[in-house]
Amino acid sequence: MRILIVSDAWFPQVNGVVRTLSVVAKLLREGGDTVELIGPDRFRGLPMPGYREIRLAVAPGRRLRAMVDEFAPEAVHIATEGPLGWAMRALCRRRGWPFTTAYHTRFPEYLEGRTRIPAAWSWRIMRHFHEAGDGTFAATASLREELAARGFTKVRPWTRGVDLARFRPGERDLWDGLQRPVFLYAGRVAVEKNIDAFLALDLPGSKVVVGDGPALGGLRRRFPGITYTGYRDNGALVRSYAGADVFVFPSRTDTFGLVLLEALAAGTPVAAFPVTGPKDVVTDPRIGALDEDLRAACLRALHCDREACRRHAEAWSWEACASQFRTALVPLPRAALAEGLPASA
């Protein structure tokens, strides 16, 4: 199948959306599909306000249409609700093509936190965007229930995975220079990740933040006694997870949190709030603790079973994620394929 994926989130961005799409595209190609992923790196762009490292395509319609015509897709998936997502949605609507979407990011809550625009207004726009398609993919049961309660009528499951060969238990000496226990946050350092809630806790031992992002400078100033490593990848990131005693996930707004699976695969228990993402992943008290009192969750997680963490992560595979994605795609009608793509549409 010739599968077109359009996403406003793509390299060089580093986030869960990019990671998911890149892994799924790779696995689909290995399985024999032809996959084209169109991202903002192929267009003239401007930095996103507040996130200069994220660039948004400017007026992508005409160039996007030419790319689509050249590729001649047999199925279309729109991953994000940015300029490229809206442009591809409009093209599909004009041509009468079915398409699927995914709900990856809580833009209504993020926008309200930054601009005071009521989340209810943004939710109406989100619903308008996704309901035009033939299926909205959501990663967890709790997120699917929430979307359904908000009026989304075409929600479909699309799970996530973890690279079990890469993220695995290993030597735990990385943080030996710090006082134990070591409580770790790893991921994007941004205001919506609620990292302040973790760093402000009165906990024994040491706190570590691995990652980069627009909030890093402010956190360094407000919480100077923390170990900040900046961005880490490959072996250094794996050792960061494996060397920690507890992985702390303070976000209340993520729709999943791939870092949860990465930490568990490395044998490190999780402490988090009981919200979408953590409550869908941390389903066994042996692998972590969820509590509205994040400090209490951190202290309980110290007593979890590291071997049980690894066993739990082994149930999540990227292969299953890619297979579920492909199965849920909606092929273009035979008539549209037979007639070819109208260049003027």
C-alpha positions as CSV (number, residue, x, y, z in Angstrom):
1,M,0.0,0.0,0.0
2,R,1.1,3.5,-0.8
3,I,0.6,5.4,2.5
4,L,0.9,9.1,2.9
5,I,1.5,10.6,6.3
6,V,1.3,14.4,6.8
7,S,2.6,15.8,10.1
8,D,3.5,19.2,11.4
9,A,5.8,17.4,13.9
10,W,8.9,16.0,12.3
11,F,12.7,16.1,12.5
12,P,14.6,17.9,13.8
13,Q,11.9,18.1,16.5
14,V,12.4,15.6,19.4
15,N,9.1,14.4,20.8
16,G,6.8,11.4,21.1
17,V,4.9,12.2,17.9
18,V,8.1,12.3,15.8
19,R,9.4,9.1,17.4
20,T,6.2,7.3,16.9
21,L,5.8,8.3,13.3
22,S,9.4,7.6,12.4
23,V,9.4,4.1,13.9
24,V,6.0,3.2,12.4
25,A,7.1,4.4,8.9
26,K,10.3,2.4,9.2
27,L,8.4,-0.8,10.1
28,L,5.8,-0.3,7.4
29,R,8.5,0.1,4.8
30,E,10.2,-3.1,6.1
31,G,6.9,-4.9,5.7
32,G,6.6,-3.9,2.0
33,D,4.5,-0.7,2.1
34,T,5.6,2.5,0.4
35,V,5.4,5.3,2.9
36,E,5.8,9.1,2.2
37,L,6.0,11.4,5.2
38,I,5.6,15.0,4.5
39,G,6.7,17.4,7.3
40,P,7.5,21.1,7.7
41,D,11.2,20.5,6.8
42,R,10.1,20.5,3.2
43,F,8.5,24.0,3.2
44,R,9.3,27.6,3.9
45,G,8.6,28.0,7.6
46,L,8.4,30.3,10.6
47,P,9.2,29.4,14.3
48,M,6.3,28.6,16.5
49,P,5.7,31.3,19.1
50,G,7.2,30.2,22.3
51,Y,9.0,27.3,20.7
52,R,11.6,28.6,18.3
53,E,13.0,25.1,17.6
54,I,9.6,24.1,16.2
55,R,9.0,25.5,12.7
56,L,5.6,25.7,11.1
57,A,5.0,25.5,7.3
58,V,3.8,28.8,5.8
59,A,1.1,28.6,3.1
60,P,1.9,25.0,2.2
61,G,-1.2,24.3,0.1
62,R,0.2,24.5,-3.5
63,R,3.5,22.8,-2.8
64,L,1.7,20.1,-0.7
65,R,-0.7,19.4,-3.5
66,A,2.1,18.9,-5.9
67,M,3.9,16.4,-3.5
68,V,0.6,14.5,-3.0
69,D,0.0,14.3,-6.7
70,E,3.5,13.0,-7.4
71,F,3.2,10.4,-4.7
72,A,-0.3,9.2,-5.6
73,P,-1.3,7.7,-2.2
74,E,-3.6,4.8,-1.6
75,A,-4.3,5.9,2.0
76,V,-3.9,9.2,3.8
77,H,-3.2,9.8,7.5
78,I,-3.0,13.4,9.0
79,A,-1.1,13.3,12.2
80,T,-1.4,16.8,13.5
81,E,-3.7,19.9,13.5
82,G,-1.1,22.4,12.4
83,P,-0.8,24.3,9.0
84,L,0.1,21.1,7.1
85,G,-2.6,19.1,8.8
86,W,-5.3,21.7,7.9
87,A,-4.0,22.0,4.3
88,M,-4.1,18.2,3.8
89,R,-7.5,18.1,5.4
90,A,-8.8,20.7,2.9
91,L,-7.3,18.9,-0.1
92,C,-8.9,15.6,1.0
93,R,-12.2,17.3,1.5
94,R,-12.1,18.9,-2.0
95,R,-11.3,15.6,-3.6
96,G,-13.7,13.5,-1.6
97,W,-10.9,11.4,-0.2
98,P,-11.3,9.5,3.1
99,F,-8.5,10.1,5.6
100,T,-7.6,9.3,9.2
101,T,-6.2,11.6,11.9
102,A,-4.6,11.1,15.3
103,Y,-5.1,13.0,18.6
104,H,-1.5,13.3,19.9
105,T,-1.4,16.6,21.8
106,R,-3.7,18.5,24.2
107,F,-3.6,21.8,22.4
108,P,-6.7,23.1,24.1
109,E,-5.2,22.9,27.5
110,Y,-1.8,24.1,26.4
111,L,-3.3,27.1,24.6
112,E,-5.5,28.0,27.6
113,G,-2.4,27.9,29.9
114,R,-0.5,30.3,27.7
115,T,-3.1,32.6,26.3
116,R,-6.2,32.3,28.6
117,I,-8.3,31.3,25.5
118,P,-10.9,28.9,27.0
119,A,-10.1,25.3,26.3
120,A,-13.8,24.7,25.4
121,W,-13.4,27.0,22.3
122,S,-10.3,25.1,21.2
123,W,-12.0,21.7,21.8
124,R,-14.7,22.8,19.3
125,I,-12.0,23.4,16.7
126,M,-10.3,20.1,17.4
127,R,-13.6,18.3,17.1
128,H,-14.3,20.1,13.8
129,F,-10.9,19.1,12.5
130,H,-11.0,15.4,13.4
131,E,-14.7,14.7,12.7
132,A,-14.2,15.5,9.0
133,G,-12.1,12.3,8.7
134,D,-13.0,8.7,8.9
135,G,-11.2,7.8,12.1
136,T,-9.4,9.5,14.9
137,F,-6.6,7.4,16.4
138,A,-6.0,7.7,20.2
139,A,-3.3,5.8,22.2
140,T,-5.1,4.9,25.4
141,A,-8.5,3.7,26.6
142,S,-8.8,6.7,29.0
143,L,-8.1,9.2,26.1
144,R,-10.6,7.4,23.9
145,E,-13.2,7.7,26.6
146,E,-12.5,11.4,27.0
147,L,-12.7,12.1,23.3
148,A,-16.0,10.3,23.0
149,A,-17.3,12.3,25.9
150,R,-16.3,15.5,24.1
151,G,-18.3,14.5,21.0
152,F,-15.7,12.7,18.9
153,T,-17.6,9.9,17.1
154,K,-15.0,8.0,15.1
155,V,-12.3,7.2,17.7
156,R,-10.1,4.2,17.0
157,P,-7.3,2.6,19.1
158,W,-3.7,3.0,18.2
159,T,-1.3,1.8,20.9
160,R,2.4,2.6,21.3
161,G,5.6,0.6,21.7
162,V,9.1,0.7,23.1
163,D,12.5,-0.4,21.6
164,L,13.1,-3.3,24.0
165,A,16.6,-4.0,22.5
166,R,17.7,-0.5,23.2
167,F,16.0,0.3,26.5
168,R,16.9,-2.5,28.9
169,P,18.3,-2.9,32.4
170,G,22.0,-2.3,32.7
171,E,24.7,-1.1,35.0
172,R,23.3,1.3,37.6
173,D,26.5,3.2,38.4
174,L,25.8,6.3,36.2
175,W,24.6,8.3,39.2
176,D,26.9,7.0,41.8
177,G,28.3,10.4,42.4
178,L,24.9,11.6,43.6
179,Q,23.2,10.9,46.9
180,R,20.7,8.0,46.6
181,P,17.9,7.6,45.9
182,V,18.0,9.2,42.5
183,F,14.7,10.5,41.2
184,L,14.8,11.1,37.4
185,Y,12.8,13.2,34.9
186,A,13.7,12.6,31.2
187,G,12.0,14.2,28.3
188,R,11.2,17.6,26.8
189,V,11.8,20.5,29.2
190,A,8.7,22.6,28.6
191,V,6.1,24.3,30.8
192,E,3.4,21.8,29.9
193,K,5.4,18.9,31.3
194,N,4.8,20.4,34.9
195,I,8.4,19.6,35.9
196,D,8.1,22.3,38.6
197,A,5.8,19.9,40.5
198,F,8.6,17.4,40.7
199,L,11.4,19.7,41.5
200,A,9.5,21.4,44.3
201,L,9.0,18.1,46.2
202,D,10.7,17.4,49.5
203,L,12.4,14.1,48.6
204,P,15.4,12.3,50.0
205,G,18.5,11.8,47.8
206,S,18.9,13.6,44.5
207,K,16.8,14.9,41.6
208,V,18.0,14.7,38.0
209,V,16.5,16.3,34.8
210,V,17.6,14.8,31.5
211,G,16.5,16.8,28.4
212,D,16.3,20.2,26.8
213,G,13.7,22.7,25.9
214,P,12.4,26.2,26.4
215,A,11.8,25.9,30.1
216,L,15.3,24.7,31.0
217,G,16.8,28.1,31.8
218,G,13.9,29.0,34.1
219,L,14.2,25.7,36.0
220,R,17.9,26.2,36.5
221,R,17.3,29.6,38.1
222,R,14.4,28.5,40.3
223,F,15.8,25.1,41.3
224,P,19.6,25.5,41.4
225,G,20.3,22.3,43.5
226,I,19.2,19.9,40.7
227,T,21.4,17.9,38.3
228,Y,20.6,19.1,34.7
229,T,22.3,17.1,32.0
230,G,20.8,18.6,28.9
231,Y,19.8,16.4,25.9
232,R,21.0,12.8,25.9
233,D,20.6,10.1,23.3
234,N,21.5,6.5,22.7
235,G,23.5,4.8,25.4
236,A,23.7,7.8,27.6
237,L,19.9,8.0,27.8
238,V,19.5,4.3,28.4
239,R,22.0,4.5,31.3
240,S,20.2,7.5,32.7
241,Y,17.0,5.5,33.0
242,A,18.7,2.3,34.3
243,G,20.8,4.2,36.8
244,A,17.8,6.0,38.5
245,D,15.8,4.6,41.4
246,V,12.5,6.2,40.3
247,F,11.3,7.8,37.1
248,V,9.1,10.7,37.9
249,F,6.5,11.8,35.3
250,P,4.8,15.0,36.5
251,S,2.8,15.8,33.4
252,R,-0.9,16.1,33.7
253,T,-1.5,16.8,30.0
254,D,0.4,14.1,27.9
255,T,-1.8,11.8,25.9
256,F,0.6,8.9,26.5
257,G,4.2,9.4,27.5
258,L,6.6,7.1,25.6
259,V,9.2,7.9,28.3
260,L,7.1,5.8,30.7
261,L,7.7,2.7,28.7
262,E,11.4,3.5,28.2
263,A,11.9,3.8,31.9
264,L,10.0,0.6,32.6
265,A,12.0,-1.3,29.9
266,A,15.2,-0.2,31.7
267,G,13.8,-1.6,34.9
268,T,13.0,1.7,36.6
269,P,9.6,2.1,38.4
270,V,7.4,5.1,37.7
271,A,5.8,7.8,40.0
272,A,3.1,9.9,38.4
273,F,-0.3,11.5,38.8
274,P,-3.3,9.3,38.1
275,V,-4.1,10.8,34.7
276,T,-4.3,9.7,31.1
277,G,-1.1,8.1,30.1
278,P,0.3,6.9,33.5
279,K,-3.0,5.3,34.5
280,D,-3.1,3.4,31.2
281,V,0.6,2.2,31.4
282,V,1.2,1.8,35.1
283,T,-1.5,-0.8,35.7
284,D,0.4,-2.9,38.2
285,P,1.4,-1.6,41.7
286,R,4.6,-3.6,41.4
287,I,5.9,-1.3,38.7
288,G,5.1,2.1,40.0
289,A,2.8,4.4,42.0
290,L,0.1,6.9,41.0
291,D,-1.1,9.4,43.4
292,E,-2.4,13.0,43.5
293,D,0.3,13.4,46.2
294,L,3.3,13.1,43.9
295,R,5.7,12.9,46.8
296,A,3.8,9.9,48.2
297,A,3.9,8.3,44.8
298,C,7.7,8.8,44.5
299,L,8.3,7.3,48.0
300,R,6.1,4.3,47.3
301,A,7.8,3.7,43.9
302,L,11.1,3.2,45.7
303,H,9.8,-0.2,46.9
304,C,8.7,-1.5,43.5
305,D,10.0,-4.6,41.7
306,R,12.5,-3.6,38.9
307,E,12.2,-7.0,37.3
308,A,8.4,-6.7,37.1
309,C,9.0,-3.3,35.4
310,R,10.9,-4.9,32.6
311,R,8.4,-7.7,32.2
312,H,5.6,-5.2,32.0
313,A,7.3,-3.2,29.2
314,E,7.9,-6.4,27.2
315,A,4.2,-6.5,26.5
316,W,4.4,-3.3,24.4
317,S,6.0,-3.6,20.9
318,W,6.4,-1.2,18.0
319,E,5.5,-4.0,15.7
320,A,2.0,-4.2,17.2
321,C,1.8,-0.4,17.0
322,A,2.6,-0.4,13.3
323,S,0.3,-3.3,12.5
324,Q,-2.6,-1.6,14.3
325,F,-2.0,1.7,12.5
326,R,-2.0,0.0,9.1
327,T,-5.1,-2.0,9.8
328,A,-7.0,1.2,10.8
329,L,-6.2,3.2,7.7
330,V,-9.0,3.9,5.2
331,P,-8.0,3.2,1.6
332,L,-9.0,5.6,-1.1
333,P,-11.9,4.5,-3.3
334,R,-11.0,2.5,-6.4
335,A,-12.5,5.2,-8.6
336,A,-10.2,7.8,-7.2
337,L,-7.2,5.6,-7.8
338,A,-8.3,4.6,-11.3
339,E,-8.9,8.2,-12.4
340,G,-5.6,9.5,-11.1
341,L,-5.1,12.7,-9.1
342,P,-6.5,15.9,-10.5
343,A,-3.6,18.3,-10.6
344,S,-6.0,21.3,-10.5
345,A,-7.9,20.2,-7.5
